Amino acid sequence: MLEIKHTICSKCGVGCGLNVISKNNKLVGIHPFKDHIINEGRNCDNCRNNVDTQILVSHESIDYDDLIDSGKEIIKSVKPEEVTILVSGTIDNDELDSVIDFSNENNFNLVSYEYNFEKIGSEMIPDYDEVEKASTIIAVGDIFRGNPLISRRIIHAKDNGCRFINIHTIENLTGYNCDEFIKIDDYSNLHEELKKLDVDGNTILVINEINDESNYMEIINAAKSKGIKVLPVLKHPNSYSVLNEVAPSTIEELNNKFNDSSVLILINENPNFYLDKDAIKSNKILSLNTATDYGAADVNIPVQAWFEKDGSFTNSTGLTQEFKIAIPSDAKSVSEVLKLLME
């Protein structure tokens, strides 16, 4: 028998709602959440592709006792200062709190990588209604291709007479749909381009990619000087919370921290997406991951996917949304595994 339950998309920082379809407690697909305030019954390819990867995951017959014991042995084999935990916005708010407590109580290093985004003041971040009512929108990067449901808000704003500007290093889908396209050689001079623009206080800067954290803060300062708001479209569903709780690292800082560590604990994170494969030189890797096989880890402990638990994500605008278990499973949460590792 098919069942449909409401939840929140776990792919990016937009915060869309979706319905999860299950059969005999197995994920089989998704269906649009018609009444959700953010995506209003639409889901993009980012969401669909993310769910497709989860359909193949099975959390049956997991011997947690042996896995926890193996994890304990790895942690106990080194000094606390030789252990580094890597966390990202792929985990929910309660789990993030558990990771921070686990790190503090054991005096481990705690790091994150949020693709060069930094924490900015909440007063600078608009909500989605403000995007639709803006007089000018400046999009940095290919928002239309990368974040279609933010793009939908921008299209509504254009229908309301909004001036739409795209800034990018290459011609792109967003540039083809804007009123003015500004091509730059790289992002290092982006803040200078912003200063040149004639805009009013009802202007919003939407940005989904940046190549350097120092450039990002220069962009933020340029926006402040113009009196405009900034909507960073963050990589993960709970990146906003991570940026507020864990100081993000640069690639260079991550490489140095990993080189100085003997044990690396990955919390639903895969650094191979943004680091060279030979960058991870830790003697041992312990992974808590929703996938049942993370090949780089010496010990992989499967944990609940977002649809298998209660939790909350805080999206890029700072809006926190709670979600309930959509499909029950025997898997343990990140918080439960960390508690067992502490015993």
Secondary structure, 3 states (H helix, E strand, C coil): CEEEEEEECCCCCCCCEEEEEEECCEEEEEEECCCCCCCCCCCCHHHHHHHHHHHCCCCCCCCHHHHHHHHHHHHHCCCHHHEEEEECCCCCHHHHHHHHHHHHHHCCEEEECCCCCCCCCHHHCCCHHHHHCCCEEEEECCHHHHCHHHHHHHHHHHHCCCEEEEEECCCCHHHHCCCEEEECCCHHHHHHHHHHCCCCCCEEEEECCCCCHHHHHHHHHHHHHHCCEEEECCCCCCHHHHHHHCCECCHHHHHHHHHCCCEEEEECCCHHHCCCHHHCCCCEEEEEECCCCCCCCCEEEEECCHHHCCEEEECCCCCEEEECCCCCCCCECHHHHHHHHHC
